[in-house]
Amino acid sequence: MKFAAPDVALMVTAMVVVLCSPVLPLLMQERPQVGDVALVIASPWGDAAWIADKAGVQEVAPERAPLGVLVALETSQSVAQLYAHGAWLVVDGERVLELCAI
């Protein structure tokens, strides 16, 4: 069975959409504001708790995820500091709290 180039392109596009679909809602959220709880996601070889500590934000959850930590954003520069110290994503942590019932 042979595939034509348009068929292969369609299959690759469909696979990319399916694989990226869990991440897309995270990327489409509004940026967390001062006073909000945020989820800081680090790289697999990074340490989200270290990033939060260096950025000067306080952890708010008793447990840590392997790649993330929940923090309270205290100043308007908190998100910028988190990214400057190596955070991959800083997203709304309220939804995570609701899902995990913390």
C-alpha positions in Angstrom: 0.0 0.0 0.0 1.5 3.3 -1.1 0.7 6.7 0.4 0.7 9.9 -1.6 2.5 13.0 -0.2 -0.8 14.8 0.7 -1.9 11.7 2.6 1.3 11.6 4.6 1.2 15.3 5.3 -2.4 14.9 6.6 -1.4 12.0 8.8 1.5 13.9 10.3 -0.6 16.9 10.9 -3.2 14.9 12.6 -0.6 13.2 14.8 0.9 16.5 15.8 -2.5 17.9 16.7 -3.4 14.8 18.8 0.0 14.9 20.6 -0.1 18.6 21.3 -3.8 18.8 22.4 -3.2 18.4 26.1 -0.6 21.2 26.1 -2.6 23.7 24.0 -5.1 24.7 26.8 -2.1 25.5 29.0 -0.6 27.8 26.4 -3.9 29.5 25.6 -4.6 30.7 29.2 -4.2 34.2 30.4 -1.0 35.0 32.3 -1.5 34.7 36.1 -1.7 38.0 38.0 -0.4 39.3 41.3 -2.1 37.5 44.2 -2.9 34.4 42.1 -1.6 30.9 42.6 0.5 29.8 39.6 1.9 26.4 38.5 5.6 26.7 37.6 6.6 24.0 35.2 10.4 23.3 34.8 12.3 21.3 32.3 12.8 17.5 33.1 16.5 18.3 34.1 15.5 21.4 36.0 14.2 21.9 39.5 10.9 23.9 39.8 11.4 24.4 43.6 14.9 25.9 43.0 13.4 28.2 40.3 10.7 29.4 42.7 13.3 30.0 45.5 15.6 32.0 43.2 12.7 34.0 41.9 11.6 34.9 45.4 8.1 33.4 45.4 6.6 31.3 48.1 5.4 27.7 47.6 1.8 27.2 48.5 1.2 23.4 48.3 2.5 20.7 50.7 3.4 18.4 47.8 5.5 18.9 44.7 5.1 17.4 41.3 8.2 16.0 39.4 8.3 19.0 37.0 6.2 21.6 38.8 5.5 23.5 41.9 2.6 25.7 43.0 3.5 29.3 44.1 1.9 32.5 45.1 2.7 35.4 42.8 3.5 38.3 45.2 4.7 41.1 42.8 4.2 42.2 39.3 7.7 40.9 38.4 7.2 37.4 39.8 6.3 35.8 36.5 9.2 37.5 34.7 11.6 36.3 37.4 10.3 32.8 37.2 11.0 32.7 33.4 14.4 34.4 33.9 15.4 31.6 36.3 14.4 28.8 33.9 10.7 28.1 34.1 9.3 26.6 31.0 5.7 27.6 31.7 3.9 29.7 34.4 0.2 28.9 34.2 -2.9 29.4 36.4 -2.6 27.2 39.4 -6.2 27.6 40.6 -7.3 24.9 38.1 -4.7 22.5 39.3 -5.8 23.1 42.9 -9.4 22.4 41.9 -8.5 19.2 40.0 -6.3 17.9 42.8 -8.7 19.1 45.6 -5.8 20.6 47.6 
